[in-house]
């Protein structure tokens, strides 16, 4: 038995680390959106769409559609898939950037994960992590309190559950998410 698990959260909370460790623990697959095929072209596309937030959101929506279908196929074959960001992030960041198109309607057509886990981290710790890794311009957007609050509001509404990981080591985060997966019945 397997499942399609999404790990969401603000930049710098440790999503990628959690996804990689969980995939290893469950003998599963770590994925992200946009995946490697689109990731190589991401910056060129974002530059081309620099003045059009809806176009950026649709690019991310396309990557979610493609990755979600692949993740569902793997899960239906009995595998575990752990996705670093998915639809909730696409929707949250688009709304925070002012996109008013009805993206929620588009979201109903996408493959739904079995569980969406939102990782929450105290803001001082998150900012420390961003500085340590070298914050990108996209990371820096989340430093603005209004933008951050708008993103978190949508992420919380879309998540199956939220886990505060403040002060936890990666293995403790993995243990908490693993417990949540087992308790979900997957």
C-alpha positions as CSV (number, residue, x, y, z in Angstrom):
1,X,0.0,0.0,0.0
2,X,1.2,3.5,-0.8
3,X,0.0,7.1,-0.9
4,X,0.5,10.5,-2.4
5,X,1.6,12.9,0.4
6,X,2.2,16.6,-0.1
7,X,4.4,18.7,2.2
8,X,3.6,22.4,2.1
9,X,4.9,25.4,3.9
10,X,6.6,28.8,3.5
11,X,10.1,29.0,2.0
12,X,12.7,27.9,4.5
13,X,10.7,25.6,6.8
14,X,12.4,22.4,5.6
15,X,10.0,21.0,3.1
16,X,12.7,19.6,0.8
17,X,14.5,18.0,3.7
18,X,11.3,16.5,5.1
19,X,10.3,15.1,1.6
20,X,13.7,13.5,1.0
21,X,13.8,11.9,4.5
22,X,10.2,10.7,4.3
23,X,10.8,9.2,0.9
24,X,13.8,7.4,2.2
25,X,12.0,6.1,5.3
26,X,9.0,4.9,3.3
27,X,11.1,3.5,0.4
28,X,9.2,6.0,-1.7
29,X,9.8,8.7,-4.2
30,X,10.6,12.4,-3.6
31,X,9.0,14.7,-6.1
32,X,8.6,18.5,-6.4
33,X,6.8,21.0,-8.5
34,X,7.9,22.1,-10.9
35,X,9.7,18.8,-11.6
36,X,13.1,18.5,-13.1
37,X,11.9,18.6,-16.7
38,X,10.2,22.0,-16.1
39,X,12.6,23.2,-13.4
40,X,15.4,23.6,-16.0
41,X,13.2,26.1,-17.8
42,X,11.6,27.7,-14.8
43,X,13.7,30.9,-14.6
44,X,13.3,31.6,-18.4
45,X,9.5,31.2,-18.1
46,X,9.2,33.3,-15.0
47,X,11.3,36.0,-16.7
48,X,9.1,35.8,-19.8
49,X,6.0,36.1,-17.6
50,X,7.5,38.8,-15.4
51,X,4.6,41.2,-15.9
52,X,1.8,38.6,-15.8
53,X,1.1,36.9,-12.4
54,X,-1.7,34.9,-13.9
55,X,0.7,33.4,-16.5
56,X,3.1,32.5,-13.7
57,X,0.3,30.8,-11.8
58,X,-0.8,28.9,-14.9
59,X,2.8,27.7,-15.4
60,X,2.8,26.4,-11.9
61,X,-0.7,24.9,-12.3
62,X,0.6,23.0,-15.4
63,X,3.5,21.6,-13.5
64,X,1.1,20.5,-10.7
65,X,-1.1,18.8,-13.2
66,X,1.7,16.8,-14.7
67,X,3.4,15.9,-11.4
68,X,0.1,15.0,-9.8
69,X,-0.9,12.6,-12.5
70,X,2.5,10.9,-12.2
71,X,2.4,10.8,-8.4
72,X,-1.1,9.2,-8.5
73,X,0.0,6.5,-10.9
74,X,2.9,5.6,-8.6
75,X,0.7,5.6,-5.5
76,X,-2.0,3.4,-7.3
77,X,0.8,1.0,-8.1
78,X,1.5,0.7,-4.4
79,X,4.3,3.3,-4.0
80,X,4.8,6.2,-1.7
81,X,5.2,9.6,-3.2
82,X,6.2,12.7,-1.2
83,X,5.7,15.9,-3.0
84,X,7.5,19.2,-2.1
85,X,4.8,21.8,-2.8
86,X,1.7,21.2,-4.9
87,X,-1.6,22.9,-5.6
88,X,-1.9,24.7,-2.2
89,X,1.3,26.6,-2.8
90,X,0.4,27.5,-6.4
91,X,-3.0,28.8,-5.2
92,X,-1.6,30.6,-2.1
93,X,1.3,32.4,-3.9
94,X,-0.9,33.4,-6.8
95,X,-3.6,34.9,-4.5
96,X,-0.9,36.7,-2.4
97,X,0.5,38.2,-5.7
98,X,-2.9,39.5,-6.6
99,X,-4.2,37.0,-9.1
100,X,-8.0,37.2,-9.1
101,X,-8.8,34.5,-11.6
102,X,-10.9,31.6,-10.3
103,X,-8.0,29.2,-9.8
104,X,-10.1,27.3,-7.2
105,X,-12.2,26.0,-10.1
106,X,-9.1,24.8,-11.9
107,X,-8.0,23.1,-8.7
108,X,-11.0,20.8,-8.7
109,X,-9.7,19.2,-11.9
110,X,-6.3,18.4,-10.5
111,X,-5.3,15.1,-9.0
112,X,-5.9,15.3,-5.2
113,X,-3.3,14.1,-2.8
114,X,-4.1,11.6,-0.1
115,X,-2.8,13.9,2.6
116,X,-1.5,17.5,2.6
117,X,0.7,18.4,5.5
118,X,1.5,22.0,6.3
119,X,4.8,22.5,8.1
120,X,4.8,25.6,10.4
121,X,7.9,27.2,11.8
122,X,8.4,30.2,14.1
123,X,9.2,33.2,12.0
124,X,12.6,34.0,13.6
125,X,13.8,30.4,13.0
126,X,12.5,30.5,9.4
127,X,14.3,33.8,8.7
128,X,17.5,32.4,10.2
129,X,17.3,29.4,7.8
130,X,16.6,31.7,4.8
131,X,19.7,33.8,5.6
132,X,21.8,30.7,6.1
133,X,20.9,29.2,2.7
134,X,20.9,32.5,0.8
135,X,17.4,33.9,0.3
136,X,16.1,34.2,-3.2
137,X,13.9,37.1,-4.4
138,X,10.9,34.7,-4.0
139,X,12.0,33.9,-0.5
140,X,12.2,37.5,0.3
141,X,8.6,38.1,-0.6
142,X,7.6,36.0,2.4
143,X,9.4,38.3,4.7
144,X,6.7,40.9,4.2
145,X,4.1,40.3,7.0
146,X,1.1,40.9,4.8
147,X,2.3,38.7,2.0
148,X,3.3,35.9,4.4
149,X,-0.1,36.1,6.2
150,X,-1.9,35.9,2.8
151,X,0.1,32.8,1.8
152,X,-0.4,31.1,5.2
153,X,-4.1,31.7,5.2
154,X,-4.6,29.8,1.9
155,X,-2.1,27.0,2.9
156,X,-3.9,26.4,6.1
157,X,-7.3,26.3,4.3
158,X,-5.9,23.7,1.9
159,X,-4.0,21.5,4.3
160,X,-5.3,18.3,5.8
161,X,-3.3,19.0,8.9
162,X,-0.7,21.4,10.2
163,X,2.4,20.5,12.3
164,X,4.4,23.1,14.1
165,X,8.0,22.0,13.7
166,X,9.6,24.9,15.6
167,X,12.7,23.6,17.4
168,X,12.5,20.1,16.0
169,X,15.3,18.2,14.4
170,X,14.7,16.7,10.9
171,X,14.3,13.2,12.4
172,X,11.6,14.6,14.8
173,X,9.8,16.2,11.9
174,X,9.9,12.9,10.1
175,X,8.5,11.1,13.1
176,X,5.6,13.5,13.5
177,X,4.7,13.4,9.8
178,X,5.0,9.6,9.8
179,X,2.7,9.4,12.7
180,X,0.2,11.6,11.0
181,X,0.3,9.4,7.9
182,X,-0.3,6.3,9.9
183,X,-3.2,8.0,11.8
184,X,-4.8,9.1,8.6
185,X,-5.3,5.4,7.7
186,X,-3.0,5.3,4.7
